[in-house]
């Protein structure tokens, strides 16, 4: 089919999204007319998913690279604080709104989410910036949301400005959650540094581990280098970029300060010369073509599945309407134990899946305890042998020097621990997830085949063989499998896995999902963040609370290492349990959603027979009205089929998805 150009920009995606929402509403009307409340409930969920569709763009980079300045250039005003020292202490989202305003979201306490607080935009710096008088203090706010009338965000784009890579006092689990769910990642790189070591490490261990192979790089400060220096810097940058498994020429040279001045003064020539326009257009096209199209494909695929089900329901209702009341009464009575048997099978599947998942949980829990014990056992040695710039020095300044040494050692030990975690992730966690995911996938595949075969036989008995198109006759995975694969893929691995689930089913999706699920698990659970592990920070605090710090540097180092070790061991069981729980969360969601899909099919058959019997009991006029309704619904379903096919023009998947 010819491609539609309006799928290549965000405005076109937004228009297609509105068309899709209208199709979902029309389909919902059809299934409610069919009195199929189970499918209607699923369609309500699908409508919400499409309605809430947005594109999260996360901006990452070390401090003083120009992240906040870049966001301000996009906004066209000095909204976010910018300083030469580490500035951003709170993750900040930027949404579109006609009227500018800002809200702060306090850190959750005891599982409760406090109400957001509206603040004056002119005072944002007081809340978002690092306190230079106490730079180690963690912010009491989890995130900030700024609403601003910026064109780039008009069609659902949300910009996320993140703290510097080495800021250990931010909520690192939140940062990693954003990174994992982002639709696009922009890494801001200083041309004069051309990828510091920690930036390379972050690109590999965080960005790629979260499933992002396509990264947009904004290169700043190019105007401070001469042509020769710039060419050397670009060679270094490109060597790093080419290590991505899906490299793309996505380097953008943006003079953000110049762009900001141009937009604040209305100087179009200054804006164009800054490179900001080219970058924004490329970002918009990337989101539309490689994210928006997939979002629409996944949702349209699910809608198509429900349309097929509705066609089958209409055909079945025609057959039931032609049956006598006595036949319907007998069929209805015979149906109940059959449906109960299917429901029992569904429950047996849940029990079996639960056993597989519980086994995975125990396996990961045990392995996580071993990992944490291994890390703890090395903390003292790491503290004693790590080279540092800070030292004990003059004895009268022992407290201050010990604090500086502890801070440096903490960062170093955190880096060593992260390396251990990364190895464990690849060599232990990933194989465990793949193994148990494959078992669960096989269980689903086997169950869906038997379930659909029994359901098809039941429908054939009720509706007469060959008279209805059932979901079992659709090429590829059935409704239950497609639904859960799409949901799990979309939630657990982003749009690419969502499409894989919709297109190839659970087995194909799980094959691609394990590495991404593994990356998510480690980051969220252990607190592996931009500058260290959560338990490392606790260990440093414990070490500095020792009543009498020894004056000898080696003893101080040992005390710091022991403090970190002891804190890690004290929290080992809690960390391991949380790791295991989070690691299998995706598998539990898969099993639950899969079982929900089977339940929808069971209830769909039940509702068809109940509605037909009710009409037959009311008499001939009710049956005639039923047939007229079915004619109307058939015509509407045909129109939905046609309109869905038209919507899909230009939304063919991109290579590699």
KEDO-871000 format. One line per field, with one value per residue (C-alpha): residue in one letter; chain; residue number from 1; x, y, z. Coordinates in nm, 2 decimals. Last residue first. Layout:
REM KEDO-871000
residu: a,...
chaine: A,...
num: NUM,...
xx: X,...
yy: Y,...
zz: Z,...
//
This chain:
REM KEDO-871000
residu: x,x,x,x,x,x,x,x,x,x,x,x,x,x,x,x,x,x,x,x,x,x,x,x,x,x,x,x,x,x,x,x,x,x,x,x,x,x,x,x,x,x,x,x,x,x,x,x,x,x,x,x,x,x,x,x,x,x,x,x,x,x,x,x,x,x,x,x,x,x,x,x,x,x,x,x,x,x,x,x,x,x,x,x,x,x,x,x,x,x,x,x,x,x,x,x,x,x,x,x,x,x,x,x,x,x,x,x,x,x,x,x,x,x,x,x,x,x,x,x,x,x,x,x,x,x,x,x,x,x,x,x,x,x,x,x,x,x,x,x,x,x,x,x,x,x,x,x,x,x,x,x,x,x,x,x,x,x,x,x,x,x,x,x,x,x,x,x,x,x,x,x,x,x,x,x,x,x,x,x,x,x,x,x,x,x,x,x,x,x,x,x,x,x,x,x,x,x,x,x,x,x,x,x,x,x,x,x,x,x,x,x,x,x,x,x,x,x,x,x,x,x,x,x,x,x,x,x,x,x,x,x,x,x,x,x,x,x,x,x,x,x,x,x,x,x,x,x,x,x,x,x,x,x,x,x,x,x,x,x,x,x,x,x,x,x,x,x,x,x,x,x,x,x,x,x,x,x,x,x,x,x,x,x,x,x,x,x,x,x,x,x,x,x,x,x,x,x,x,x,x,x,x,x,x,x,x,x,x,x,x,x,x,x,x,x,x,x,x,x,x,x,x,x,x,x,x,x,x,x,x,x,x,x,x,x,x,x,x,x,x,x,x,x,x,x,x,x,x,x,x,x,x,x,x,x,x,x,x,x,x,x,x,x,x,x,x,x,x,x,x,x,x,x,x,x,x,x,x,x,x,x,x,x,x,x,x,x,x,x,x,x,x,x,x,x,x,x,x,x,x,x,x,x,x,x,x,x,x,x,x,x,x,x,x,x,x,x,x,x,x,x,x,x,x,x,x,x,x,x,x,x,x,x,x,x,x,x,x,x,x,x,x,x,x,x,x,x,x,x,x,x,x,x,x,x,x,x,x,x,x,x,x,x,x,x,x,x,x,x,x,x,x,x,x,x,x,x,x,x,x,x,x,x,x,x,x,x,x,x,x,x,x,x,x,x,x,x,x,x,x,x,x,x,x,x,x,x,x,x,x,x,x,x,x,x,x,x,x,x,x,x,x,x,x,x,x,x,x,x,x,x,x,x,x,x,x,x,x,x,x,x,x,x,x,x,x,x,x,x,x,x,x,x,x,x,x,x,x,x,x,x,x,x,x,x,x,x,x,x,x,x,x,x,x,x,x,x,x,x,x,x,x,x,x,x,x,x,x,x,x,x,x,x,x,x,x,x,x,x,x,x,x,x,x,x,x,x,x,x,x,x,x,x,x,x,x,x,x,x,x,x,x,x,x,x,x,x,x,x,x,x,x,x,x,x,x,x,x,x,x,x,x,x,x,x,x,x,x,x,x,x,x,x,x,x,x
chaine: A,A,A,A,A,A,A,A,A,A,A,A,A,A,A,A,A,A,A,A,A,A,A,A,A,A,A,A,A,A,A,A,A,A,A,A,A,A,A,A,A,A,A,A,A,A,A,A,A,A,A,A,A,A,A,A,A,A,A,A,A,A,A,A,A,A,A,A,A,A,A,A,A,A,A,A,A,A,A,A,A,A,A,A,A,A,A,A,A,A,A,A,A,A,A,A,A,A,A,A,A,A,A,A,A,A,A,A,A,A,A,A,A,A,A,A,A,A,A,A,A,A,A,A,A,A,A,A,A,A,A,A,A,A,A,A,A,A,A,A,A,A,A,A,A,A,A,A,A,A,A,A,A,A,A,A,A,A,A,A,A,A,A,A,A,A,A,A,A,A,A,A,A,A,A,A,A,A,A,A,A,A,A,A,A,A,A,A,A,A,A,A,A,A,A,A,A,A,A,A,A,A,A,A,A,A,A,A,A,A,A,A,A,A,A,A,A,A,A,A,A,A,A,A,A,A,A,A,A,A,A,A,A,A,A,A,A,A,A,A,A,A,A,A,A,A,A,A,A,A,A,A,A,A,A,A,A,A,A,A,A,A,A,A,A,A,A,A,A,A,A,A,A,A,A,A,A,A,A,A,A,A,A,A,A,A,A,A,A,A,A,A,A,A,A,A,A,A,A,A,A,A,A,A,A,A,A,A,A,A,A,A,A,A,A,A,A,A,A,A,A,A,A,A,A,A,A,A,A,A,A,A,A,A,A,A,A,A,A,A,A,A,A,A,A,A,A,A,A,A,A,A,A,A,A,A,A,A,A,A,A,A,A,A,A,A,A,A,A,A,A,A,A,A,A,A,A,A,A,A,A,A,A,A,A,A,A,A,A,A,A,A,A,A,A,A,A,A,A,A,A,A,A,A,A,A,A,A,A,A,A,A,A,A,A,A,A,A,A,A,A,A,A,A,A,A,A,A,A,A,A,A,A,A,A,A,A,A,A,A,A,A,A,A,A,A,A,A,A,A,A,A,A,A,A,A,A,A,A,A,A,A,A,A,A,A,A,A,A,A,A,A,A,A,A,A,A,A,A,A,A,A,A,A,A,A,A,A,A,A,A,A,A,A,A,A,A,A,A,A,A,A,A,A,A,A,A,A,A,A,A,A,A,A,A,A,A,A,A,A,A,A,A,A,A,A,A,A,A,A,A,A,A,A,A,A,A,A,A,A,A,A,A,A,A,A,A,A,A,A,A,A,A,A,A,A,A,A,A,A,A,A,A,A,A,A,A,A,A,A,A,A,A,A,A,A,A,A,A,A,A,A,A,A,A,A,A,A,A,A,A,A,A,A,A,A,A,A,A,A,A,A,A,A,A,A,A,A,A,A,A,A,A,A,A,A,A,A,A,A,A,A,A,A,A,A,A,A,A,A,A,A,A,A,A,A,A,A,A,A,A,A,A,A,A,A,A,A,A,A,A,A,A,A,A,A,A
num: 657,656,655,654,653,652,651,650,649,648,647,646,645,644,643,642,641,640,639,638,637,636,635,634,633,632,631,630,629,628,627,626,625,624,623,622,621,620,619,618,617,616,615,614,613,612,611,610,609,608,607,606,605,604,603,602,601,600,599,598,597,596,595,594,593,592,591,590,589,588,587,586,585,584,583,582,581,580,579,578,577,576,575,574,573,572,571,570,569,568,567,566,565,564,563,562,561,560,559,558,557,556,555,554,553,552,551,550,549,548,547,546,545,544,543,542,541,540,539,538,537,536,535,534,533,532,531,530,529,528,527,526,525,524,523,522,521,520,519,518,517,516,515,514,513,512,511,510,509,508,507,506,505,504,503,502,501,500,499,498,497,496,495,494,493,492,491,490,489,488,487,486,485,484,483,482,481,480,479,478,477,476,475,474,473,472,471,470,469,468,467,466,465,464,463,462,461,460,459,458,457,456,455,454,453,452,451,450,449,448,447,446,445,444,443,442,441,440,439,438,437,436,435,434,433,432,431,430,429,428,427,426,425,424,423,422,421,420,419,418,417,416,415,414,413,412,411,410,409,408,407,406,405,404,403,402,401,400,399,398,397,396,395,394,393,392,391,390,389,388,387,386,385,384,383,382,381,380,379,378,377,376,375,374,373,372,371,370,369,368,367,366,365,364,363,362,361,360,359,358,357,356,355,354,353,352,351,350,349,348,347,346,345,344,343,342,341,340,339,338,337,336,335,334,333,332,331,330,329,328,327,326,325,324,323,322,321,320,319,318,317,316,315,314,313,312,311,310,309,308,307,306,305,304,303,302,301,300,299,298,297,296,295,294,293,292,291,290,289,288,287,286,285,284,283,282,281,280,279,278,277,276,275,274,273,272,271,270,269,268,267,266,265,264,263,262,261,260,259,258,257,256,255,254,253,252,251,250,249,248,247,246,245,244,243,242,241,240,239,238,237,236,235,234,233,232,231,230,229,228,227,226,225,224,223,222,221,220,219,218,217,216,215,214,213,212,211,210,209,208,207,206,205,204,203,202,201,200,199,198,197,196,195,194,193,192,191,190,189,188,187,186,185,184,183,182,181,180,179,178,177,176,175,174,173,172,171,170,169,168,167,166,165,164,163,162,161,160,159,158,157,156,155,154,153,152,151,150,149,148,147,146,145,144,143,142,141,140,139,138,137,136,135,134,133,132,131,130,129,128,127,126,125,124,123,122,121,120,119,118,117,116,115,114,113,112,111,110,109,108,107,106,105,104,103,102,101,100,99,98,97,96,95,94,93,92,91,90,89,88,87,86,85,84,83,82,81,80,79,78,77,76,75,74,73,72,71,70,69,68,67,66,65,64,63,62,61,60,59,58,57,56,55,54,53,52,51,50,49,48,47,46,45,44,43,42,41,40,39,38,37,36,35,34,33,32,31,30,29,28,27,26,25,24,23,22,21,20,19,18,17,16,15,14,13,12,11,10,9,8,7,6,5,4,3,2,1
xx: 1.10,1.43,1.29,1.01,0.65,0.38,0.19,0.16,-0.19,-0.31,-0.59,-0.74,-0.75,-0.92,-1.17,-1.26,-1.29,-1.49,-1.72,-1.77,-1.84,-2.10,-2.28,-2.27,-2.41,-2.70,-2.78,-2.75,-2.99,-3.24,-3.21,-3.26,-3.56,-3.71,-3.63,-3.80,-4.10,-4.12,-4.13,-3.97,-3.83,-3.64,-3.49,-3.37,-3.23,-3.03,-2.89,-2.79,-2.62,-2.42,-2.33,-2.19,-1.97,-1.82,-1.78,-1.55,-1.35,-1.30,-1.19,-0.92,-0.79,-0.79,-0.58,-0.33,-0.33,-0.26,0.01,0.19,0.16,0.32,0.60,0.67,0.68,0.93,1.23,1.05,0.98,1.32,1.50,1.28,1.35,1.72,1.72,1.53,1.75,2.07,1.97,2.19,2.46,2.47,2.49,2.77,2.97,2.93,3.04,3.32,3.45,3.44,3.62,3.88,3.95,3.97,4.21,4.43,4.42,4.55,4.35,4.09,3.73,3.58,3.21,3.15,2.88,3.09,3.10,2.72,2.67,2.91,2.73,2.39,2.53,2.66,2.32,2.16,2.41,2.62,2.64,2.39,2.19,2.19,1.92,1.94,1.58,1.50,1.82,1.86,1.51,1.50,1.81,1.68,1.34,1.53,1.75,1.44,1.20,1.32,1.24,0.95,0.79,0.82,0.67,0.39,0.26,0.43,0.26,0.10,0.38,0.66,0.47,0.47,0.83,0.93,0.69,0.84,0.99,0.78,0.47,0.44,0.56,0.35,0.03,0.10,0.19,-0.12,-0.36,-0.20,-0.21,-0.57,-0.68,-0.52,-0.17,-0.13,-0.40,-0.75,-0.96,-0.93,-1.08,-1.40,-1.56,-1.91,-2.12,-1.87,-1.99,-2.33,-2.37,-2.39,-2.20,-1.95,-1.90,-1.82,-1.57,-1.41,-1.39,-1.23,-0.97,-0.91,-0.84,-0.63,-0.41,-0.41,-0.29,0.00,0.12,0.07,0.27,0.54,0.56,0.58,0.86,1.04,1.00,1.15,1.46,1.50,1.45,1.71,1.95,1.92,1.97,2.29,2.55,2.43,2.28,2.55,2.82,2.63,2.59,2.96,3.04,2.79,2.96,3.30,3.14,2.97,3.31,3.46,3.18,3.19,3.57,3.54,3.28,3.45,3.78,3.61,3.43,3.75,3.93,3.66,3.67,4.05,4.11,4.33,4.52,4.66,4.63,4.37,4.36,4.15,4.28,4.20,4.35,4.13,4.32,4.16,3.81,3.80,3.93,3.67,3.39,3.48,3.28,2.98,2.98,3.00,2.72,2.51,2.55,2.48,2.17,2.07,2.12,1.89,1.62,1.65,1.59,1.31,1.13,1.18,1.02,0.73,0.69,0.67,0.43,0.21,0.20,0.07,-0.19,-0.30,-0.33,-0.54,-0.76,-0.81,-0.89,-1.15,-1.30,-1.31,-1.48,-1.73,-1.80,-1.87,-2.09,-2.30,-2.33,-2.55,-2.82,-2.80,-2.80,-3.11,-3.29,-3.18,-3.30,-3.64,-3.67,-3.61,-3.29,-3.28,-3.19,-2.90,-2.76,-2.78,-2.63,-2.33,-2.27,-2.29,-2.05,-1.80,-1.80,-1.75,-1.45,-1.30,-1.35,-1.19,-0.88,-0.87,-0.89,-0.58,-0.39,-0.50,-0.35,-0.02,0.00,-0.09,0.19,0.43,0.36,0.41,0.75,0.97,0.81,0.65,0.91,1.20,1.03,0.97,1.33,1.46,1.25,1.37,1.74,1.71,1.54,1.80,2.10,2.20,2.21,1.84,1.76,2.00,1.84,1.49,1.57,1.25,1.44,1.36,1.38,1.71,1.86,1.76,1.89,2.23,2.24,2.15,2.42,2.32,2.53,2.32,2.47,2.22,2.39,2.24,2.39,2.17,2.40,2.55,2.93,2.92,2.83,3.15,3.37,3.15,3.23,3.61,3.61,3.39,3.64,3.93,3.74,3.65,4.01,4.12,3.83,3.89,3.70,3.49,3.21,3.15,3.02,2.74,2.69,2.33,2.33,2.00,2.00,1.87,1.99,1.77,1.67,1.73,2.07,2.16,2.09,2.22,2.53,2.65,2.56,2.63,2.98,3.06,2.95,3.15,3.46,3.42,3.26,3.40,3.53,3.55,3.26,3.03,2.78,2.40,2.24,1.88,1.68,1.36,1.05,1.14,1.00,1.34,1.49,1.20,1.22,1.59,1.55,1.29,1.52,1.80,1.60,1.87,2.16,2.41,2.45,2.71,2.51,2.38,2.01,1.74,1.53,1.23,1.05,0.69,0.56,0.19,0.11,0.18,0.51,0.73,0.51,0.58,0.30,0.44,0.35,0.63,0.61,0.86,0.98,1.04,1.08,1.25,1.58,1.88,2.14,2.50,2.53,2.47,2.56,2.53,2.17,2.12,1.86,1.50,1.32,1.48,1.54,1.16,1.10,0.99,0.76,0.57,0.48,0.19,0.23,0.15,-0.06,0.13,0.17,0.15,0.37,0.52,0.61,0.63,0.87,0.69,0.56,0.63,0.39,0.46,0.25,0.24,-0.11,-0.17,-0.03,0.23,0.42,0.78,0.89,1.16,1.37,1.49,1.85,1.94,2.23,2.58,2.81,2.81,2.45,2.12,1.77,1.48,1.24,1.47,1.26,1.21,1.08,1.32,1.61,1.51,1.53,1.88,1.99,1.87,2.08,2.39,2.69,2.76,2.66,2.68,2.42,2.06,1.75,1.45,1.19,0.85,0.61,0.24,-0.06,-0.31,-0.61,-0.46,-0.43,-0.76,-0.93,-0.76,-0.89,-1.24,-1.21,-1.13,-1.44,-1.65,-1.50,-1.63,-1.96,-2.07,-2.42,-2.42,-2.52,-2.24,-2.01,-2.11,-2.09,-1.74,-1.64,-1.76,-1.57,-1.25,-1.30,-1.33,-1.01,-0.83,-0.93,-0.80,-0.48,-0.45,-0.47,-0.21,0.02,-0.01,0.07,0.37,0.52,0.58,0.23,0.09,0.30,0.07,0.26,0.12,0.00
yy: -0.39,-0.39,-0.24,0.00,-0.13,-0.03,0.27,0.44,0.30,0.16,0.42,0.31,-0.05,0.07,0.26,-0.05,-0.28,-0.02,0.01,-0.37,-0.36,-0.09,-0.30,-0.61,-0.41,-0.28,-0.63,-0.76,-0.50,-0.60,-0.96,-0.88,-0.67,-0.97,-1.18,-0.93,-0.92,-1.30,-1.35,-1.23,-1.57,-1.57,-1.23,-1.35,-1.67,-1.46,-1.23,-1.52,-1.71,-1.41,-1.31,-1.65,-1.66,-1.32,-1.42,-1.71,-1.49,-1.22,-1.48,-1.60,-1.24,-1.20,-1.52,-1.37,-1.04,-1.22,-1.45,-1.16,-0.93,-1.21,-1.25,-0.88,-0.87,-1.15,-0.93,-0.69,-0.95,-1.10,-0.78,-0.67,-1.00,-0.96,-0.60,-0.69,-0.99,-0.79,-0.48,-0.55,-0.70,-0.38,-0.17,-0.38,-0.37,0.01,0.06,-0.19,-0.01,0.33,0.19,0.02,0.35,0.53,0.26,0.30,0.68,0.68,0.92,0.68,0.81,0.81,0.80,0.63,0.83,0.88,0.51,0.48,0.77,0.61,0.28,0.43,0.59,0.26,0.10,0.32,0.23,0.48,0.78,0.77,0.50,0.14,0.15,-0.22,-0.28,-0.04,-0.06,-0.44,-0.51,-0.28,-0.42,-0.78,-0.68,-0.54,-0.85,-1.09,-0.91,-1.02,-1.39,-1.29,-1.11,-1.39,-1.64,-1.41,-1.31,-1.23,-0.91,-0.76,-0.88,-0.76,-0.43,-0.39,-0.50,-0.21,0.03,0.00,-0.30,-0.39,-0.19,-0.23,-0.58,-0.69,-0.53,-0.65,-1.00,-1.01,-0.91,-1.12,-1.43,-1.39,-1.29,-1.58,-1.59,-1.61,-1.63,-1.58,-1.90,-1.93,-1.58,-1.71,-1.65,-1.78,-2.01,-2.29,-2.52,-2.45,-2.17,-2.37,-2.68,-2.48,-2.24,-2.52,-2.67,-2.33,-2.29,-2.63,-2.56,-2.21,-2.34,-2.62,-2.40,-2.12,-2.35,-2.49,-2.15,-2.01,-2.30,-2.26,-1.89,-1.96,-2.21,-1.96,-1.69,-1.92,-1.98,-1.63,-1.47,-1.71,-1.65,-1.27,-1.27,-1.48,-1.39,-1.06,-0.91,-1.06,-0.89,-0.56,-0.60,-0.66,-0.35,-0.15,-0.26,-0.13,0.20,0.23,0.15,0.44,0.68,0.58,0.61,0.97,1.06,0.88,1.06,1.40,1.31,1.18,1.50,1.70,1.49,1.47,1.84,1.86,1.56,1.73,1.51,1.23,1.18,1.29,1.22,0.86,0.52,0.22,-0.04,0.01,0.09,-0.19,-0.44,-0.34,-0.35,-0.69,-0.91,-0.69,-0.73,-1.11,-1.11,-0.89,-1.13,-1.44,-1.28,-1.20,-1.56,-1.68,-1.43,-1.50,-1.87,-1.81,-1.57,-1.80,-2.08,-1.86,-1.76,-2.12,-2.21,-1.91,-2.01,-2.35,-2.19,-1.94,-2.22,-2.42,-2.12,-2.09,-2.46,-2.41,-2.13,-2.35,-2.62,-2.37,-2.26,-2.62,-2.67,-2.37,-2.44,-2.75,-2.55,-2.27,-2.52,-2.70,-2.37,-2.25,-2.56,-2.53,-2.17,-2.27,-2.18,-1.91,-1.64,-1.86,-1.88,-1.50,-1.46,-1.67,-1.46,-1.14,-1.28,-1.39,-1.05,-0.90,-1.12,-1.01,-0.65,-0.72,-0.85,-0.55,-0.32,-0.50,-0.45,-0.08,-0.03,-0.19,-0.01,0.32,0.30,0.17,0.47,0.71,0.56,0.52,0.75,1.01,1.03,1.03,1.30,1.52,1.47,1.55,1.87,1.98,1.92,2.11,2.40,2.42,2.45,2.79,2.96,2.91,3.08,3.37,3.43,3.42,3.69,3.71,3.84,3.56,3.31,3.43,3.45,3.10,2.97,3.14,2.99,2.65,2.64,2.31,2.07,1.76,1.41,1.14,0.94,0.62,0.32,0.02,-0.21,0.10,0.10,0.35,0.62,0.59,0.61,0.90,1.10,1.05,1.14,1.44,1.57,1.54,1.73,2.00,2.05,2.09,2.34,2.55,2.48,2.71,2.72,2.35,2.41,2.16,1.83,1.70,1.32,1.14,0.78,0.48,0.17,0.22,-0.10,0.00,-0.17,0.06,0.37,0.25,0.03,0.14,0.51,0.55,0.40,0.62,0.92,0.81,0.79,1.14,1.17,1.44,1.67,2.00,1.89,1.87,1.60,1.61,1.27,1.28,0.96,0.89,0.70,0.69,0.40,0.27,0.61,0.73,0.43,0.48,0.83,0.72,0.45,0.71,0.95,1.22,1.25,1.05,1.32,1.17,1.16,1.52,1.55,1.49,1.72,1.52,1.66,1.54,1.52,1.48,1.68,2.03,1.94,2.07,2.38,2.51,2.67,2.57,2.34,2.25,1.94,1.88,1.55,1.36,1.66,1.66,1.72,1.53,1.73,1.66,2.01,2.19,2.55,2.50,2.37,2.19,2.36,2.26,2.42,2.77,2.77,2.74,3.08,3.27,2.98,3.04,2.71,2.47,2.19,1.83,1.63,1.37,1.02,0.76,0.45,0.53,0.88,0.97,1.25,1.58,1.65,2.01,2.19,2.46,2.69,2.84,2.89,2.73,2.40,2.15,1.94,1.98,1.72,1.80,1.55,1.72,1.82,2.02,2.25,2.11,2.42,2.65,2.75,2.70,2.71,2.60,2.87,3.10,3.14,3.00,2.66,2.47,2.70,2.65,2.27,2.31,2.53,2.27,2.01,2.23,2.00,2.16,1.84,1.51,1.41,1.31,1.44,1.21,1.24,1.09,1.06,1.05,0.82,0.89,0.87,0.55,0.38,0.51,0.37,0.04,0.02,0.10,-0.16,-0.43,-0.33,-0.35,-0.70,-0.82,-0.63,-0.82,-0.69,-0.71,-0.35,-0.30,-0.47,-0.23,0.09,-0.01,-0.06,0.29,0.43,0.24,0.38,0.73,0.68,0.56,0.87,1.09,0.89,0.94,1.32,1.31,1.10,1.35,1.64,1.44,1.41,1.11,0.96,1.25,1.13,0.83,0.54,0.35,0.00
zz: 1.46,1.26,0.95,1.02,1.06,0.81,0.93,0.59,0.53,0.86,0.90,0.56,0.68,1.00,0.80,0.59,0.89,1.08,0.78,0.77,1.14,1.09,0.82,1.04,1.33,1.13,1.00,1.36,1.48,1.22,1.33,1.69,1.61,1.43,1.74,1.97,1.74,1.74,2.12,2.44,2.52,2.19,2.27,2.61,2.45,2.20,2.47,2.70,2.41,2.30,2.66,2.74,2.43,2.51,2.88,2.79,2.54,2.80,3.06,2.82,2.78,3.16,3.19,2.95,3.14,3.47,3.33,3.16,3.46,3.67,3.42,3.42,3.80,3.81,3.84,4.07,4.33,4.30,4.35,4.63,4.81,4.75,4.88,5.19,5.26,5.21,5.42,5.72,5.49,5.29,5.60,5.75,5.43,5.39,5.75,5.71,5.41,5.59,5.89,5.67,5.49,5.82,5.95,5.64,5.68,6.04,6.25,6.37,6.38,6.72,6.74,6.41,6.24,5.93,5.86,5.89,5.65,5.40,5.43,5.36,5.05,4.94,5.00,4.75,4.48,4.29,4.07,3.79,3.95,4.04,4.31,4.36,4.25,3.98,3.79,3.82,3.71,3.42,3.27,3.31,3.15,2.85,2.81,2.85,2.61,2.27,2.30,2.52,2.23,1.98,2.22,2.34,2.00,1.67,1.55,1.87,2.09,1.85,1.83,2.20,2.21,1.98,2.17,2.51,2.69,2.99,2.94,2.57,2.55,2.84,2.70,2.34,2.45,2.68,2.41,2.13,2.35,2.45,2.11,1.92,1.77,1.40,1.13,1.26,1.28,1.65,1.68,1.54,1.20,1.22,1.01,0.95,1.22,1.36,1.62,1.95,1.85,1.64,1.92,2.16,1.92,1.87,2.25,2.29,2.02,2.15,2.50,2.38,2.17,2.43,2.70,2.50,2.39,2.74,2.90,2.64,2.71,3.09,3.03,2.80,3.06,3.32,3.12,2.98,3.33,3.48,3.19,3.22,3.60,3.61,3.35,3.21,3.53,3.75,3.53,3.55,3.93,3.98,3.76,3.96,4.28,4.15,4.05,4.40,4.56,4.37,4.45,4.82,4.82,4.70,4.95,5.24,5.16,5.17,5.50,5.65,5.55,5.73,6.04,6.05,6.01,6.33,6.20,5.89,5.59,5.58,5.21,4.91,4.56,4.58,4.49,4.59,4.80,5.15,5.04,4.78,5.04,5.29,5.03,4.89,5.12,5.08,4.70,4.73,5.00,4.77,4.48,4.69,4.82,4.46,4.36,4.64,4.55,4.18,4.23,4.47,4.24,3.94,4.13,4.23,3.86,3.75,4.03,3.95,3.59,3.69,3.92,3.66,3.40,3.64,3.68,3.30,3.29,3.56,3.36,3.05,3.26,3.39,3.03,2.94,3.25,3.15,2.78,2.81,2.98,2.72,2.43,2.57,2.61,2.27,2.11,2.29,2.18,1.82,1.64,1.37,1.63,1.75,1.40,1.36,1.71,1.60,1.29,1.50,1.76,1.50,1.34,1.69,1.76,1.43,1.54,1.88,1.70,1.47,1.77,1.91,1.59,1.57,1.92,1.83,1.50,1.65,1.90,1.63,1.41,1.69,1.79,1.49,1.24,1.46,1.74,1.49,1.28,1.58,1.69,1.34,1.33,1.67,1.58,1.26,1.43,1.72,1.48,1.62,1.28,1.23,1.57,1.51,1.17,1.32,1.58,1.79,2.09,2.33,2.05,1.93,2.27,2.35,2.02,2.09,2.43,2.29,2.02,1.88,1.68,1.62,1.59,1.49,1.21,1.32,1.50,1.57,1.78,1.94,1.93,1.64,1.88,2.08,1.76,1.64,1.95,1.92,1.56,1.64,1.90,1.65,1.38,1.64,1.75,1.38,1.30,1.61,1.93,2.15,1.89,1.93,2.29,2.26,2.08,2.10,2.05,1.96,2.08,1.89,2.07,2.37,2.55,2.91,2.92,2.62,2.83,3.16,3.13,2.79,2.77,3.14,3.10,2.80,3.00,3.31,3.08,2.95,2.60,2.37,2.65,2.45,2.24,2.55,2.50,2.56,2.53,2.40,2.47,2.29,2.38,2.74,2.96,3.07,3.12,3.33,3.55,3.57,3.70,3.95,4.08,4.11,4.34,4.34,4.59,4.39,4.12,3.89,3.57,3.61,3.70,3.44,3.22,3.09,2.78,2.73,2.37,2.33,2.02,2.15,2.31,2.02,1.99,2.34,2.55,2.89,3.17,3.41,3.62,3.90,4.04,4.36,4.59,4.93,4.75,4.88,5.07,4.95,4.79,5.13,5.07,4.69,4.73,4.40,4.19,4.14,4.44,4.46,4.09,4.03,4.19,3.88,3.78,4.10,4.27,4.27,4.52,4.43,4.68,4.88,4.74,5.02,5.02,5.35,5.23,4.86,4.77,4.72,4.37,4.26,4.03,3.76,3.55,3.20,3.04,2.70,2.82,2.68,2.92,3.06,3.31,3.57,3.76,4.07,4.17,3.85,3.91,3.93,3.89,3.58,3.65,3.47,3.64,3.42,3.27,3.08,2.77,2.42,2.55,2.32,2.42,2.78,2.73,2.58,2.86,3.11,2.94,2.89,2.96,3.30,3.48,3.29,3.03,2.99,2.82,2.83,2.56,2.67,2.38,2.47,2.44,2.71,2.47,2.31,2.64,2.76,2.44,2.49,2.85,2.74,2.46,2.72,2.92,2.61,2.54,2.88,2.85,2.54,2.52,2.14,2.14,2.38,2.14,1.86,2.06,2.17,1.81,1.73,2.03,1.91,1.56,1.70,1.90,1.59,1.40,1.68,1.68,1.31,1.35,1.64,1.42,1.14,1.38,1.51,1.16,0.93,0.94,0.74,0.44,0.38,0.23,-0.06,0.00
//
